[in-house]
Amino acid sequence: MTAALSDVETTVPEPADQVLSVRYAGRTVRRSDVLHDYAAYGEPDGDLEMDYNFYVVTGPDGITLFDTGYDVAARDWLGEIPGTTTPECLDLLGIDPRDVVRVVTSHFHYDHIGHLALFERAEVVAAREEYDYWSGKRARDGLAGEFATDADLDAVERARAEGRLTLLDGPTRVAPHLTVVPVGGHTPGESLLVVGTRERPLLLAADAAHFGIQVENDWPFFAFTDLDRMRRGLGRIHAVAHALGATVVPGHDGRTRHEHPAAPGPGGRVAVVLG
Protein backbone atom coordinates (compact mmCIF):
# COMPACT_ATOMS: atom_id res chain seq x y z
CA MET A 1 0.00 0.00 0.00
CA THR A 2 1.37 3.42 -0.95
CA ALA A 3 1.91 5.84 1.93
CA ALA A 4 0.11 9.17 1.90
CA LEU A 5 1.83 11.81 -0.19
CA SER A 6 3.55 14.77 1.43
CA ASP A 7 2.66 18.36 0.59
CA VAL A 8 5.81 18.75 -1.52
CA GLU A 9 4.78 15.76 -3.66
CA THR A 10 1.37 17.25 -4.39
CA THR A 11 2.53 20.79 -5.21
CA VAL A 12 3.32 21.44 -8.88
CA PRO A 13 6.87 22.78 -9.34
CA GLU A 14 7.44 26.02 -11.20
CA PRO A 15 8.27 25.57 -14.91
CA ALA A 16 11.79 24.87 -16.09
CA ASP A 17 12.95 26.43 -19.35
CA GLN A 18 13.75 23.12 -21.06
CA VAL A 19 14.09 19.41 -20.25
CA LEU A 20 16.15 17.09 -22.45
CA SER A 21 16.61 13.32 -22.40
CA VAL A 22 20.13 12.50 -23.61
CA ARG A 23 21.01 9.01 -24.86
CA TYR A 24 24.61 7.82 -24.55
CA ALA A 25 24.26 4.03 -25.07
CA GLY A 26 21.76 1.23 -25.59
CA ARG A 27 21.09 -2.48 -25.91
CA THR A 28 18.25 -4.86 -26.68
CA VAL A 29 16.98 -7.06 -23.86
CA ARG A 30 14.35 -9.76 -23.40
CA ARG A 31 11.39 -9.11 -21.13
CA SER A 32 12.05 -12.38 -19.30
CA ASP A 33 15.62 -11.30 -18.54
CA VAL A 34 14.87 -7.90 -17.04
CA LEU A 35 11.41 -8.20 -15.43
CA HIS A 36 11.09 -10.01 -12.11
CA ASP A 37 9.25 -13.36 -12.31
CA TYR A 38 8.03 -12.51 -15.80
CA ALA A 39 6.84 -16.08 -16.52
CA ALA A 40 4.19 -15.69 -13.80
CA TYR A 41 2.34 -13.11 -15.90
CA GLY A 42 1.50 -15.56 -18.66
CA GLU A 43 2.54 -13.02 -21.29
CA PRO A 44 4.61 -13.78 -24.42
CA ASP A 45 8.28 -12.92 -24.23
CA GLY A 46 9.75 -10.27 -26.49
CA ASP A 47 12.46 -7.69 -26.98
CA LEU A 48 12.68 -4.31 -25.30
CA GLU A 49 14.76 -1.46 -26.62
CA MET A 50 16.79 -0.31 -23.62
CA ASP A 51 18.33 3.17 -23.79
CA TYR A 52 20.87 4.59 -21.36
CA ASN A 53 20.10 8.22 -20.62
CA PHE A 54 20.80 11.20 -18.49
CA TYR A 55 18.72 14.38 -18.35
CA VAL A 56 19.49 18.07 -18.74
CA VAL A 57 17.17 20.55 -17.07
CA THR A 58 17.66 24.23 -17.81
CA GLY A 59 15.99 26.47 -15.24
CA PRO A 60 16.16 29.94 -13.70
CA ASP A 61 19.25 29.01 -11.69
CA GLY A 62 21.14 27.39 -14.57
CA ILE A 63 21.73 23.79 -15.67
CA THR A 64 20.85 20.73 -13.58
CA LEU A 65 21.71 17.19 -14.63
CA PHE A 66 19.70 14.20 -13.47
CA ASP A 67 22.38 11.48 -13.47
CA THR A 68 25.53 11.50 -15.60
CA GLY A 69 25.92 8.26 -17.55
CA TYR A 70 29.19 6.31 -17.60
CA ASP A 71 32.11 5.38 -19.86
CA VAL A 72 30.72 2.33 -21.67
CA ALA A 73 33.91 1.62 -23.64
CA ALA A 74 35.97 1.53 -20.45
CA ARG A 75 33.57 -0.68 -18.47
CA ASP A 76 31.28 -2.90 -20.55
CA TRP A 77 29.47 -4.86 -17.85
CA LEU A 78 26.17 -5.88 -19.42
CA GLY A 79 26.73 -5.71 -23.17
CA GLU A 80 25.77 -2.07 -23.60
CA ILE A 81 26.49 -0.70 -27.05
CA PRO A 82 28.25 2.68 -26.85
CA GLY A 83 26.55 5.59 -28.53
CA THR A 84 27.96 9.02 -27.78
CA THR A 85 29.90 9.57 -24.56
CA THR A 86 28.63 11.94 -21.90
CA PRO A 87 31.40 14.50 -22.59
CA GLU A 88 30.61 14.35 -26.32
CA CYS A 89 26.88 14.71 -25.63
CA LEU A 90 27.51 17.78 -23.50
CA ASP A 91 29.70 19.27 -26.22
CA LEU A 92 26.96 18.76 -28.82
CA LEU A 93 24.55 20.50 -26.47
CA GLY A 94 26.98 23.38 -25.87
CA ILE A 95 27.32 22.61 -22.16
CA ASP A 96 30.56 23.09 -20.24
CA PRO A 97 30.61 20.72 -17.22
CA ARG A 98 31.95 23.61 -15.11
CA ASP A 99 28.71 25.48 -15.75
CA VAL A 100 26.46 22.73 -14.34
CA VAL A 101 25.11 24.03 -11.02
CA ARG A 102 23.57 20.80 -9.74
CA VAL A 103 23.64 17.04 -10.33
CA VAL A 104 20.69 15.17 -8.87
CA THR A 105 21.56 11.48 -8.58
CA SER A 106 18.78 8.93 -8.85
CA HIS A 107 21.07 6.34 -7.20
CA PHE A 108 24.73 5.32 -7.15
CA HIS A 109 24.84 2.56 -9.79
CA TYR A 110 27.72 2.97 -12.23
CA ASP A 111 25.55 3.91 -15.20
CA HIS A 112 24.03 6.80 -13.29
CA ILE A 113 27.05 8.45 -11.62
CA GLY A 114 29.94 7.24 -13.76
CA HIS A 115 30.90 10.74 -14.93
CA LEU A 116 30.12 12.56 -11.69
CA ALA A 117 33.73 13.73 -11.30
CA LEU A 118 33.36 15.90 -14.43
CA PHE A 119 31.08 18.30 -12.59
CA GLU A 120 33.58 19.66 -10.13
CA ARG A 121 31.63 22.80 -9.25
CA ALA A 122 28.16 21.29 -9.03
CA GLU A 123 26.08 20.61 -5.96
CA VAL A 124 25.48 16.84 -5.78
CA VAL A 125 22.06 15.81 -4.47
CA ALA A 126 21.34 12.28 -3.21
CA ALA A 127 19.08 10.46 -0.80
CA ARG A 128 20.82 10.02 2.55
CA GLU A 129 19.77 6.37 2.58
CA GLU A 130 21.59 5.82 -0.72
CA TYR A 131 24.75 7.46 0.57
CA ASP A 132 24.69 5.51 3.84
CA TYR A 133 24.09 2.18 2.09
CA TRP A 134 26.97 2.43 -0.35
CA SER A 135 29.34 4.06 2.13
CA GLY A 136 28.69 1.20 4.50
CA LYS A 137 29.24 -1.43 1.82
CA ARG A 138 32.48 0.24 0.81
CA ALA A 139 33.74 0.39 4.38
CA ARG A 140 33.14 -3.37 4.65
CA ASP A 141 34.89 -4.06 1.30
CA GLY A 142 31.51 -5.16 -0.03
CA LEU A 143 31.51 -3.66 -3.53
CA ALA A 144 32.65 -6.83 -5.35
CA GLY A 145 29.96 -7.85 -7.84
CA GLU A 146 27.91 -4.72 -7.19
CA PHE A 147 26.83 -2.10 -9.74
CA ALA A 148 28.91 0.54 -7.97
CA THR A 149 32.64 1.23 -8.01
CA ASP A 150 35.23 2.83 -5.77
CA ALA A 151 35.97 5.43 -8.45
CA ASP A 152 32.33 6.49 -8.66
CA LEU A 153 31.99 6.72 -4.90
CA ASP A 154 35.24 8.71 -4.76
CA ALA A 155 33.47 11.46 -6.72
CA VAL A 156 30.64 11.46 -4.16
CA GLU A 157 33.11 11.69 -1.30
CA ARG A 158 34.95 14.50 -3.02
CA ALA A 159 31.71 16.45 -3.24
CA ARG A 160 31.11 15.80 0.46
CA ALA A 161 34.62 16.95 1.42
CA GLU A 162 34.15 20.13 -0.61
CA GLY A 163 30.76 20.92 0.94
CA ARG A 164 28.89 20.22 -2.31
CA LEU A 165 26.94 17.11 -1.22
CA THR A 166 23.31 17.57 -0.18
CA LEU A 167 21.66 14.52 1.42
CA LEU A 168 17.87 14.25 1.51
CA ASP A 169 15.78 12.47 4.13
CA GLY A 170 12.52 12.55 2.18
CA PRO A 171 10.70 14.32 -0.64
CA THR A 172 12.36 17.71 -1.09
CA ARG A 173 11.98 20.74 -3.33
CA VAL A 174 15.64 21.31 -4.27
CA ALA A 175 14.85 24.25 -6.59
CA PRO A 176 11.58 26.00 -7.48
CA HIS A 177 11.27 23.79 -10.58
CA LEU A 178 12.64 20.52 -9.12
CA THR A 179 11.33 18.03 -6.56
CA VAL A 180 13.26 14.91 -5.56
CA VAL A 181 11.24 11.96 -4.23
CA PRO A 182 13.22 9.04 -2.74
CA VAL A 183 11.31 5.76 -3.11
CA GLY A 184 13.88 2.98 -2.69
CA GLY A 185 13.43 -0.55 -3.97
CA HIS A 186 15.90 -0.82 -6.83
CA THR A 187 18.45 0.53 -4.36
CA PRO A 188 17.75 1.87 -0.86
CA GLY A 189 17.76 5.51 -1.98
CA GLU A 190 16.47 5.24 -5.54
CA SER A 191 14.84 8.59 -6.31
CA LEU A 192 12.42 10.17 -8.75
CA LEU A 193 12.76 13.72 -10.07
CA VAL A 194 9.68 15.83 -10.74
CA VAL A 195 10.29 18.77 -13.09
CA GLY A 196 7.87 21.58 -13.79
CA THR A 197 7.25 22.55 -17.42
CA ARG A 198 5.05 25.10 -19.15
CA GLU A 199 2.48 22.42 -19.95
CA ARG A 200 2.39 19.60 -17.40
CA PRO A 201 5.03 18.35 -14.97
CA LEU A 202 7.39 15.53 -15.87
CA LEU A 203 8.09 12.66 -13.50
CA LEU A 204 11.51 11.26 -14.40
CA ALA A 205 11.37 7.74 -13.00
CA ALA A 206 15.02 6.68 -13.49
CA ASP A 207 15.37 3.06 -12.30
CA ALA A 208 12.23 3.06 -10.18
CA ALA A 209 10.66 2.19 -13.55
CA HIS A 210 13.05 1.32 -16.36
CA PHE A 211 10.27 0.71 -18.91
CA GLY A 212 6.79 1.96 -19.60
CA ILE A 213 5.36 -1.55 -19.39
CA GLN A 214 6.42 -1.63 -15.75
CA VAL A 215 4.35 1.46 -15.03
CA GLU A 216 1.44 0.19 -17.10
CA ASN A 217 1.37 -3.23 -15.38
CA ASP A 218 3.10 -2.67 -12.01
CA TRP A 219 5.82 -5.13 -13.00
CA PRO A 220 9.04 -4.82 -10.96
CA PHE A 221 12.52 -4.94 -12.46
CA PHE A 222 14.75 -7.96 -11.83
CA ALA A 223 17.38 -6.05 -9.80
CA PHE A 224 16.38 -4.74 -6.39
CA THR A 225 17.50 -4.45 -2.79
CA ASP A 226 13.90 -4.64 -1.54
CA LEU A 227 11.16 -6.09 -3.73
CA ASP A 228 8.29 -4.81 -1.60
CA ARG A 229 9.71 -1.28 -1.69
CA MET A 230 10.12 -1.55 -5.44
CA ARG A 231 6.45 -2.43 -5.76
CA ARG A 232 5.50 0.45 -3.47
CA GLY A 233 7.74 2.71 -5.54
CA LEU A 234 5.70 1.88 -8.64
CA GLY A 235 2.60 2.75 -6.66
CA ARG A 236 4.15 6.06 -5.63
CA ILE A 237 4.90 6.87 -9.26
CA HIS A 238 1.20 6.45 -10.01
CA ALA A 239 0.15 8.48 -6.97
CA VAL A 240 2.50 11.41 -7.57
CA ALA A 241 1.75 11.50 -11.30
CA HIS A 242 -1.98 11.52 -10.58
CA ALA A 243 -1.70 14.23 -7.93
CA LEU A 244 0.32 16.52 -10.20
CA GLY A 245 -1.13 15.58 -13.58
CA ALA A 246 2.43 14.63 -14.52
CA THR A 247 3.76 12.67 -17.48
CA VAL A 248 5.85 9.68 -16.39
CA VAL A 249 9.16 9.23 -18.24
CA PRO A 250 10.62 5.73 -17.63
CA GLY A 251 14.37 5.69 -17.14
CA HIS A 252 15.54 3.31 -19.89
CA ASP A 253 12.66 2.93 -22.32
CA GLY A 254 13.69 3.28 -25.98
CA ARG A 255 10.16 4.44 -26.80
CA THR A 256 10.91 7.81 -25.20
CA ARG A 257 13.38 8.62 -27.98
CA HIS A 258 10.74 7.89 -30.63
CA GLU A 259 7.89 9.77 -28.94
CA HIS A 260 9.53 13.19 -28.50
CA PRO A 261 11.06 15.72 -30.93
CA ALA A 262 14.80 15.96 -31.41
CA ALA A 263 16.57 18.82 -29.69
CA PRO A 264 17.39 21.73 -32.02
CA GLY A 265 20.81 22.01 -33.65
CA PRO A 266 23.67 19.50 -33.18
CA GLY A 267 22.16 18.37 -29.89
CA GLY A 268 19.43 16.62 -31.83
CA ARG A 269 21.90 13.83 -32.59
CA VAL A 270 21.72 12.66 -28.99
CA ALA A 271 18.83 14.42 -27.23
CA VAL A 272 15.06 14.73 -27.40
CA VAL A 273 12.94 17.50 -25.87
CA LEU A 274 10.67 16.27 -23.07
CA GLY A 275 9.36 19.69 -22.13
Buried (B, 14 or more C-beta within 10 A) or exposed (E): EBEEBBEBBBBBBBBBEBBBBBBBBBBEBEBBEBBBEBEEEEBEEEEBBBBBBBBBBBBEEEBBBBBBBBBBEEBEEEEBEBBBBBBEBBBBBEBEBEEBBBBBBBBBBBBBBBBBBBBBEBBBBBBBBBBEBBBEBBEEEEBEEBBBBEEBBEBBBBBBEEEBBBBBEEBBBBBBBBBBBBBBBBBBBBBBBBBBBEEBBBBBBBBBBBBBBBBEEEBBBEBBBBEEBBBBBBBBBBBBBEBBEBBBBBBBBBBBBEEBEBBEEEBBBBBBBBB
